[in-house]
Amino acid sequence: MNVRLATANTKVLIGVLIAAAVIVAIVAVVRLDTTGKRGSGLGKEFVYDVGDLAKIDPNLILYKESTPAIDTGFTKTQAIAVDSEGSIYAAGDKAIRKFAESGNLLGETRLAGMPRCLTVAGDGQVYVGFKEHLEIYDAQGKRLATWQRLGDDAVLTSIAVSKNDVFVADAGNRIVHHFDTTGKLINRIGARDMDRNIPGFVIPSPYFDLAVGRDGLLRVSDPGRHRIEAYTFDGDLEFSWGGFSAGIEGFCGCCNPVNFAILADENFVTCEKGLIRVKIADPDGAFVGVVAGPEQFVEGGASRVSEYGPGAQAGAFDVAVDTSGRIFVLDTHKGVVRIFTRKKGE
Amino acid sequence: MIRLVYIIIGTAFLLLSSGTASGFERFPPPDFESGYQQPTPANPAPRRNIYEYVDTAVLLAGLSLSSYLVLRTRSRRAILALCVFSLFYFGFWRKGCVCPIGAIQNIALSIFDRDYAVPITVMLFFLLPLVFTLFFGRTFCAAVCPLGAIQDLVVLRPISVPEWLEGGLRMFAYVYLAAAVLFAATGSAFVICRYDPFISFFHLSGNFHLLILGACFLLVGVFVGRPYCRFVCPYGVILRQLSRISKWKVAITPEECIKCRLCEDSCPFGAIRAPTADWPAHDYNKSKKRLAFLIILLPVLVFSSGWIGYALRPVTSRVHATVRLADRVYLEETGQAEETTDASSAFRGTGKDIQELYAEALDIQAGFGLGGWLAGGFVGLVLAGKLIAVSLRRRRTDYQADRAGCLACGRCFEYCPQEHAKRKLAKDN
């Protein structure tokens, strides 16, 4: 009798176990999120909020927007430059437009292709970079020269002109071409050469800027390494500064800074994409302050930074400076030039 | 008892090592204050093509060996050893992919989508077990299938499932096969892979719900032998039919059956059929009438099931991402949903015409309508066939392994005194 009872109890227990397992299995299948709409299910503590990084301590912001933004009128803007007289040149939509400080349009030069970069030399000549070659115009917009094509792989992204030298950053070939002012190639700078302790540039996206410093050294951004490198005109790497950090003192994201300019006091203005930040660093790379951050650049403030991600990746902002220390930021999203001046007493 | 401890330890190890691992794609990457140097991102190299052929060769060798062990050697121990090997090779080493069960979907998609090409190795994985089943019975299920192997190892206290319940539950496998082919053919989803209960174990990582599902199958499998193989496996449905007509078949006894009934309870899968008595005359007449009625009912069942499959197209088509997207966009456009989803935002970002999206979704839904007719009709046909089979009686004089249901595990060999006698004789000689 007891044996039969025990057998019956065991059968009931097995039945209950099987029924429970079947019910749990059905619940597991029903609750399986096949479309991903329920998210990861992780708590708040696991969420990485980029919005927090976009918030910048107001005490660090040393600049303010001094005048209304200048509307370039372009659908797609690429680059800006400022000449010694304070006129602003903007490149975009197969044209170069020249604006007065007040924002009045002073002139327009139509181009055969989409310009990718430009600079204005001390003599007023405008150097315009296209994808594979460079053209030179006078201040009235007359084309003076067209230089040799640099190959199908070339993607020109920046030009710097000193007294006798012209430097062209080529993101496609990850190299800087060094010409004289007649367009004759002198040398190439930055190619990987471990004998000369040159690691080569890491350029994950078509942002590769350069400028000539007052100390006579060529400064080149190496966005993949999050730094700015200093080269002699002969191509020797002298030093570099900068490093990765999501903090305000470093360069964040995959590849920053995307653009930079050198102020009259030899400080650097750096511009980052993604988390859009324009900052000031001293000649040794030490953080000085902020010109403007995502809250100033992105409509709706920090909370919308993420939504600007893809756009910011596609069209990074450009920066230029004038002799009085004003900073010009080309907002490629809105197609406007925003002008920042240092706050008094900062 | 020792076996129970092993099973508990093994299951606990699998559960612990299969915990869910989730992560966010982070931009920008987090800072480290400890001086940690972030490594350079690197993608693992793709698996070399040669290994696909190695896998196929191992499958072929496994099938050959399994067939030899089942039909010639008749050694349960050797079959079990091969089972363990297959579990580790095809399961844990190859992580359960590619497998013949999932390959059904690749084949179905390749038939209906001309842009989709099936790799030769996937084709071989699908075909080889079928060919072997045609000749030797379900020797793939016996010791080569990793899903079968993992269940086979936990059969601890098998109980018998009543025949009516077994037959009813098995209908699910047919429905699952029809659904899997429908969703694969329409390019919607590979549901067999999506709901594979053991994939989390094989990957030692995965979705928490699938892990629970797999654990439930193993728990049920302790008492009901190989529940996935018997009641769910869509590939098993095909193998069942081929096994019915296989050239050689598993025999419980190597000699004449002496009807000792020792083997009767040896099969944990309910695949041993007892000898049948003569059919009483009144039962025979009743069954004849029932058979006639069911044959008349067959087209009705096929049609009604097909219609149900067709009528379910608004539900079934939602498995397709485009239909889901069109539904969502419609809700947003008509103000029934206020917030956008990632998918609807991405669609709007493309600038494509919404009407085109609706038209595409309707096209897909029409495909589900036709597919629903076919899938439903298939299920109706199977149901009618099963009802008809109940009205038929096969005459058996011996204890026999059911040709369709026998998984060729070899457990019954050990119970047969004729087997022991033969082995003793062989040993003495």
Interface residues (C-beta under 8 A of the other chain):
Chain A: K11 I14 L17 I18 A21 V22 V24 A25 A28 V29 R31 L32 D33 T34 T35 K37 S40 G41 L42 F46 V47 Y48 V50 L53 F244 S245 A246 G247 C252 G253 C254 G274 L275 G309
Chain B: S22 G23 F24 R26 F27 P28 P29 P30 D31 Q38 R157 I159 A189 R194 Y195 P197 N207 H209 L210 I212 L213 C216 F217 L219 V220 F223 V224 A321 R324 T341
